[in-house]
Amino acid sequence: MAARSELRRILRLFHPYRSRLVLVGVLVALSSIVGLASPFMLRAVLDDALPHGRTGLLTLLALGMIAVTTLTAVFGVWQTYLSTAVGQSVMHDLRTAVYARLQSMPLSFFTTTRTGEVQSRIANDIGGMQSTVTSTATSLIANFTSVLAAVIAMIALDWRLTVVSLVMLPFFVWISRRVGSERRRITGERQKQLAGMSAIVEESLSVSGILLGRTMGRSPALIDDFARESRGLVDLEIRSGMAGRWRQSTITIVMAAMPAVVYWAAGLTSASGHQLVSIGTLVAFTTLQAGLLRPAVQLLSTGVEVQSSLALFGRIFEYLDLRPDIAAPEKPAELPAGGVVGAVRFEQVGFSYDADRKVLEDIDISVPAGTSLALVGETGSGKTTLGYLAARLYDVGSGRVTIDGIDVRDMSFADLSATVGVVSQETYLLHASVADNLRFAKPDATEEELHAAARAAQIHDHISGLPDGYNTMVGERGYRFSGGEKQRLAVARTILRNPPILVLDEATSALDTRTEREVQEAIDALSAGRTTITIAHRLSTIRDADQIAVLDHGRIAERGTHAELLAHNGFYADLLARDEVLAVA
C-alpha cells in the first residue's frame, strides 16, 4: 500500500511535463508500429518475392526495410532527447525542493542532524535516482508498447504459436516482483551506509577536522572508521548486484529457449505431414518473438529498478515531508512607511527545546529604540536563545516578541532579516573572495560601499595590504584570516546590511585582549544609533549598556544598569567578580 502511494507521488512529479511525455508516448508508439512492418516484409520476401523471382517486389521490400530502420532511428533520437529533458527537469525540481525545504528548517534541525547526512540526501540519493527518473518512464512506455504491438502482430501471424510463447510470462512477472522487493530493501541500507560515509568525510576532512585528527593523533583511527564504513558499502553493493541474479538468469534462459520451442513445434507438425505454418511465417514469427522477448525482459528489469528506486524516493520524501517549526505568515504585516524604529519587547516569553525542560520562562523586557540591552548569566541560562528569539531563529513557546509593536511572527522573513542583524561568536565565511563575502549581505553593493563598511569595521587597511586586495580568497571557513579579522569581516558584512536592530552573540569571547579591543571598537561603530542586544561572555564589554538583564535558569534574576546591579551586590556582582579574577589570571 505504501509502495502504491509512493508511486502515485512519483508520478505527480512528472505532472508539469505531461504534454512532453504524451509526445514521447506518441513517438514510442509510432516507432513500435513502424518497426512491426519489418517481420511482415520479411515473410513476403521469403514466401513470395524470392520463390517466384519477383525482383521488383524484392526491391520495394528491401527499400521498405531500410526506410523502417531509418524512421525508427529518427523517432528514437527525438524520444531520447525529450525523455532526458523531462527527467532532468524533474531532477532539478527535486533538488531545488529539498534544498528549499532545508533552508526553511529551524536551527534545531541542523543542531541534531549531521551535515554529511544532509549532503548525502541531496547528492547520493537524488543522484542515484537519475537513471530512473531520466529513462525509466520512457523505458516503461517503450517496452510496454513494443510488447503489446509484438503480441498483436504474433497473434495475427499465428495464435497457436503465440500461446506457446506467452504461457510462462505470469511466472516471470512474479519472480521480478520478488526480486524488486529484495533490491528495494538493500538499496535503503546502502543509502544509509553512504550517508554515514559522507558524514565521516565531511567531519574529518574539513580544516577543523584535519587539525583535530592530527593534534589528537587520531588520523589512523579515522582511517579505520572510514575503511569500516567503506567495507560495509562494498558488501551491500555486492548483495545489491547479486539480488535475484539467479532468478533473472532463469528468466533469460527460458525466454531465449522459446524460439527453439517454436521451431521444434513447427518441425513436428511438418514431419507428420501437416505443415503448421510457412517458412516465411515461421521466420517472421521468431523475429517478432525476439522483438517481444527483449522488451519483455527489459520491462521486468525496469520494474525491478523502480522497486529499488522507491527506497531512494522514500528518503527524499522524508525531507520533503519535514514541517518547519517556523512558518512564514500567510499575510505578513506591513512595516511603517518611514521604516522600522527598532523598539524590541519580550512579553512574558517562554521557550523550551523539548517538553522536559524549559529554557526560558516569563521573560518580560523592553528595549527602547536606539538603546542597548546586555544579557548575562551562567552557561545554559538561556541568554543566547533569548537573543535569537528577536531574530526569529526560534519561535517562542509562549508570549511574544515584538518589534515596534509588531509580532515578529507576523513579519515576512525578508523584512525580519533586513530589520535584525546577527553577529555570532562563530563567524562563517564562504570559500570565496573577500568582496563576495561582504556582498553576501548586499549583492548590489558598490566598491565604495565595501570600502566604507570595511573602514568602519577597522579591517580595510588589512584587506588592502593583501596581494589581491578585496579579490583575495578567504579559504574554507575563512582560515586565511585570524579570529579577530574574521569577526571584523562579519561586522563589515552586517554594516553593509544596515539593520536597525543588532544581536551580538558573544562576538569577542574567543579573542585575546588586544584583538578583543579592536573588534569591540568595530562593534561600537556598528552599534551606534541602533537597538543592540548583546549576549555577553566577558562582562567588561557591557559596562556601558543602557540595561543589563541577568538570567538564571531561564528567568530574569536581576535587571538594571552596571552601577545599579553592582550596588545590589547580587548575581551580577558575583559574575563580575569571577570575570575579573579570570581576566587577571
N, C-alpha and C positions, 0 to 999 in steps of 0.2 A: 504493500500500500504506500509506504514511504517512497519507494522507488518510482511509482507512478506519479506521485506528487512532485518529485524532483524532476521527472521527465517533462511534466507539464510546465514547470517553472523554466526549464532549459528552453523549451520551445518558445516561451514568451520572449526570451532574449532575441529571437530571430524575427519577432513580430514587426519591428520597424522596417525590416528589409524584405517583407513578404513579396513585394512586386518583383524584386530581383530574383527571389527564389522561385517564383512562378515562371519567370523567363528561363531559369536554369532547368526547371522541370520540363518546359516545352522543348528545350534543346536536347535534353536527355531522351525524351520520348521520340523526337524526330530521328535522333541518332540510332535508337533501338529499332525503330520501324524501317529506316533505310537499310540498316545492317541486316535485317531479316531477308532482304531480297537476294543476297548472295547465295544461300543454300538452294533457293528455288532456281536461280540461274544455273547453278552447278548441276542440278538434276536435269535441266533442259539440255545442258552441254552433253552429259553422259547418255541420256535416254533418246535424245532427238538429233542434235546437231552433228555429233561425231558418228553415230551409227549410220545416218543417212547422208553424210557428206555435205551437209548444208553449210557451206563456208560463210555465206552472208549472215546467217543466223549466228554462227560461231563468232564472227567478228563483232556483231552487236552485243552478244552476251559478254565477250571479253571486255569491250569498252564499258559496258554496264557495271561489271565488277570493279573496274578502275574508278569509275565515277562514284560508286558506293563507298569505296575506301577513302576517296578524296573528301566526299561530303562528311563522312563520319569523323575524319581528322579535323576538318574545319569546325564542326559542331563541338568537338572535344576541346579545342583551343578556347573557344568562347565560353564554354561551360566551366573550364578550369579557371579562367580569369574572373568570371562572375562569382563563382563559389568561393574563391580565395578572397576576393574583395569583401564579400559578405562576412566570411569567417573572421578576417582581420578587423572588420568594423565591430563585430561582437566582442572580440578580444579587447579592443580599445575601450568599449563601453564597460566591460567587466573591470579592467584595470582602473579606469577612472572612478567607477562607482565604489570600489573597495578603498581606493585612496581617499576619496571624498568622505566616505563613512568614517575612516580612521581619523581624518582631520577634525571631525565633529565630536570625537570621543573625549571625555574629560581626562584630566591629568591622572586620576586614579587608575584608569585603564592602563596607561603606559608605565605606571609605577609597579604594576603587578604582572606585566607581560614583557617577555624578553624581546629585545629588538630583533634578534635573529629569527624568532618565530614569526614576527610581522613580515619581515623581508622574505621569508620562505613562502608565506602565503601568496605574496604578490609575484615573486619571481618563479619559484618552483611549481607551485600549484597551478597558477594561471598559465605559466609556460608549458606545463605538462598537458594542459588541455588543448594546446594549439592545434595539433594534428586532428584531434576530434572535432573541434569547432570549425576548422577551415575545410575539412574534407569529408567528414562523416555524413553530414546532411546530403551532400551531393552523391556520395557513395551509396547511401541508402536508396535514394531516388533512382540512381542509375542502375544499380544492381537489381532492385525490385522490378523496375521497368523491363530490364533485359530478361529477367527470369520469366515474367509474365508474358512478354512477347514471344519468347522461345517456346514456352509451353503451348501457347495458342498455335504457333506455327507447327510444332511437333504433332499436335492433335490433328491439324489439317493434313499433315502428311500421312500419319497412321496412328490411330488412337490406341491400338493394342500395344505397340512398342512404347508409347508414352506411359501407359500404366506400368509397364515393366520398369521404366526409368525412374518413376516417381514414388514407387512403393516404399522406399527407405527414408524419404525426406522427413516425416514426422519424428523418426528416431534421431535424426541428425539435429533437428531443432531442439529436442530435449537435452541432448548432450551439450549443445552450445550454451543453453541457459545455465546448466550446472557449472560449466567452465567459467562463464561470466560472473557468477556469484562468487566463485573462489578468487578470481582475479580482482574483483572489487574489494574484497576483504584485505588481500595482500597489498593493494595499492594504498589503502588507508594507512596501513602500518608503515609502508615505505615513505609516505609523505611526512609522517611524524618523525621518522628517523632523519629525513632530510632537514626538517625544521630544527632538530636537536643539533645536527652538524653545523647548520648555518649559525645557530646561536653561539656555538663554540668559536667559530671563525670570527664572528662579529665582536665577541668579547675579548678574545685572546690576541687578535691581530690588529686591533686598534692601537694607537700610540700609547694610550694608558695601559692597555692590556700587555703590550710588549714590555713596557717599563716594569709593571708589576711582576710579570713572569720572570724576568731576568734578575731583578733585585731580590726576589724571594727564592731564586733558584728552582723555580717550578716549571721551567721550559720542558724538561724531559717528561714530567707528569702530564703536561698539557698535550704533548705529542702523543703520549699513550692514550689519553682521553679521546683525542681526535681519531686515532687509529682504531680504537674500540668502536666508536660510532660508525666509522667507515666500513669496518668489517661487518657490522650488523647490516649496513646497507647492501653490501655485497651479497650476503645470504638472502636478503629479501629480493634483490634483483634476480638472483638465480631461481628462487621459488616462483617469482612472477613470470619469468621466461618459460619455466617448465610447467606452469599450471595448466593442466588439461592437455599437455602436449601429446600424450599417447591417444587420448580420445580424439583430438583433432586429426592426428595422423590416421586413425582408423577411418574417419570420415573421408579423408583424401584418398586413401587406398580403395575404399568401396566405390567412391564416385569415379575414380579412374578406371575401375574394372567394369563399369556399366556398359561402355561401348563394346567390350568383349562379349558381354552377355547378349547384347543386341545382335552382334554378328553371329553368335552361337545359335540364338533362337531362329534367325533368318536362315542360317545354314541348315538347321534340322528340317525346316519345312521344305527347303529346296531339295534336300536329299530324299524326302519322302514323295517327291513329285508334285508337291503343292507349293509353288513359289508364293511366299507371303508378300513380298514387295520387289520392285525392280531394283537393279543395281544403282541407278541414279537416285531413287528414293532412299535406298539404304545409306548411300554416301551422304546425301543431303541431311538425312535424319541424324547420323552420327556427328555431322558438322554442327547441326543445331544443338545436339546433346552436349557437345564440347562447349558451345556458347551458353548452355544452361548451367553446366557444372561449374565453370569458372566464376560467374557472378553469384551462383548459389553459395559456393564456399566463401567468397568474399563477403556476401551478405551475412552469413553466420559469423564470420570473423569480426565484421563490423559490430554485430550485436554484442560480441564479447568485449570489444573495445569500449562500447558505450557503457556496459556494465562496469568496466574498470574506471572509466571517467566519472561515473557517478560519485565515487569516493572523493575525487578532486573537486567536483562541483559542490559536494556536501560541505567540504572545508571552506570553500569560498562563500557559500551561502551562510555559514555560521557567522562570518564577519559582516556580511550584508544585513543580517538579521539583528545585529547589535543595535541596541537603542541607546543613544546618548543620554546621559543624565541631564545634560544642559541643552535645552531645546531653544531654538530661535522663536521669538514671539510671532504669532500669526499676523498681528497688526502692530508693528513697532511704534513706540511713542515718538512724536515729532519733537525734536530739540528746539529750544528757543531760537528765534531768528538771529538774535545777537550772539549766539554761541553759548557754550557751557561756561558758567562762572566757576564751578568747581567745589561747591559745598557738598561734603560727604557726611552721611549719617548712618550709623549702625543702630537699628531699632530692635531691641530685645532679640538679638541674633543668637541662634543655637545651631550647632553643626556637629555631625558625627560621621565618621567613615564607615562605621558598622553599628549594628544595633546594641552591641555590648558596651561600648564606651563612648561617652560624649566628649568631644574635643573642645567645644565652646558652649557656654550656657549663659543666657541672659546678659549679653553684651549690649550696652547702650552708651554710645559715644557720638558726639557731634564734632565734626571738623570743619569749621568755617572756611569759606573760600580764601585761598592765599595763605592759610596758616599751616603749621606743621604739627603732626602727631607722631610721637615715638612709641613704639610697642616694645616693651622689655619683659623679661621673665626667664625662668629656667628653661632648659631644653625640653621640648614637649609640652610647653604651657599653652600652645595654640597661637602664638603671635604670627607665625608665617601664614597659617591657614586664614587668620583674620584679615591680614593684608591682601591675600589672594582673593578673598571674597569681594573686595572692592573692584577687582578687575574681572570678576565673574569667572575665574578659573575653576571655581567650585560654586555650587548653588547652596544657599542657606537651607538648613533643615527646618528652621522656624524663624519668625521675624522677617526682617527685610533690610536690604542695603539700598540707600537712595543716593542719587547724585542730583543736586538741585531739585530735590523733591520727587524725582522720577525713579521708580524701582528699576534697578539695573536689569532685572529680568524682563522688563518691558522695552529695553533699548535693543536696537539691532546690533549684531556683532560688529559691524563696520563702525557704527557710531561709538560703541563702547571701546573698541581698540584705539580709535582716534582720541578718545577722552582720557583714558587711563594708560599711562606708560609704566612698564615694569623693568627695573634693573635688578637682576638677581645676582647672587653670590657666584653662581656657576655661569660664567659668560660663555655663550655659544657663538662661535664664528664659523661661517661657511667656508668650505675649501674653495675660495675664490679670491679675487683681488680685494685690497682694502676699500677701493671705491665701490665695488659691488656689494661688499658687506654693509657699508654705510647706506647705499641706495636701497637696501632691503627694506628700510623704514620709509623711504620716499623715492620710488623708482624714477621720478622725473626731476630729481634734484640736480641743480647745475653744479659745475666745479666750484663756483664761488660759494655756494651754499655748503658744499662739502668742506671747503677750507674753513669757513666761518664756524661750522659746528665743531671741527677738529680743534680750532684755536680755543673755543670756549671750553672744550674738554682737556686742553693743555696737552694735546698729542700731535698737533700739526707739525711742529718742528721735527719731531722724531720721524714722522712719516716722510717728510720732505727730504730728510737725510738718508733715506733708503735708496739703493741703486735704481729701483724702478718707481720710486715715489708712491703715489696712490694706486699705481698698477701692480704693486708688489703682491704676490700671492701669500696669503696668511698661513697656508699649510692646514692640514687636517686639524679641526677644532682650534685653530689659531696657535699652533705650537711654535711658530716662529716668533711669537711675542711673549713677553713676560706676563705674569698675572696682573700687574698694575697697568701695563699697556693695553691688555685685553679689556680691563674694566673701563679704561678711558675711551677705548673704541666703542664700548657699549653705551657709555654716557653720550658720546658724539652721535651715535645712532639714534638715541632717544631724543636728543636735542633737535635733530632733523625732523623727527615725528611731531615734535612740539605739542605734547599733550598738556592740558591744563591741570591734570592730576598725576602725581607720581607715586609709585610704590617702590621703595628701595629695600630690597631683601638682603640685609647684612652684606652690602656691596663691598665693604672694606675689611671684612672679618679675617680673610685669609692672607692679608698683606702685611709686610713689615712696616715699621713705624714711619719711615720716610716715604715709602710708596703710598701708605695709607693717607698721609698728609696731602700728597699730590692729587690722589684720586678724590679725597674729600673736598679739596678746593674746586675740582671739576664738578663734583656733585652739588656744591654750594652754588656754583654758577648756574647749573641746571635747575636747581630748586627755586631760584629767585622768582618771586611773584606767582609761584604755583602752589597748589594744595599738595602737601607732601606727607605720606605715611611711611615712616622709616621703621623697619624691623631691625632692631639694634642688637648687636652682639657685644660690641665694645661701647660701654656707656659714655666714654669720653667724647664720642661723636655726636651725642644728642643733648648735651647740656643746655643748648640754646633753643630747644624745641618749645613751641608755644604750649604744648601739653604733653605729658608723659603718662601712659597707661601701663601699669604693672599687672601682668597676667599671672595667675597662679591656678594650675589645674583647670584651665578653661574659663576662669572667672576673673573679673577685674578686682584685684586686691587693693590697689591704690591708684589715685589719679591726681595729677597736679603738675606744677612746674618743677624744675630741678630743685629750686630753693625750697619750695613748699614740701616736697617729698623728703628732702634731706632733713628738714626741720622736724618732720613727723617721725623720723628715726624708725621706720618700719622695713618692709620688704625691700624697697628701693635703696635705702641706706645700706642695708646688708649686701645687696648685689653690688653696689658701687664700691664698698669696702673690699670685697673679694676681687673685683675687677682691677682696682688699684694695686692690690697685692700681686696679682698676676702680671700687671704691666711692669712693676718693679723687678719681679723675678725674671 
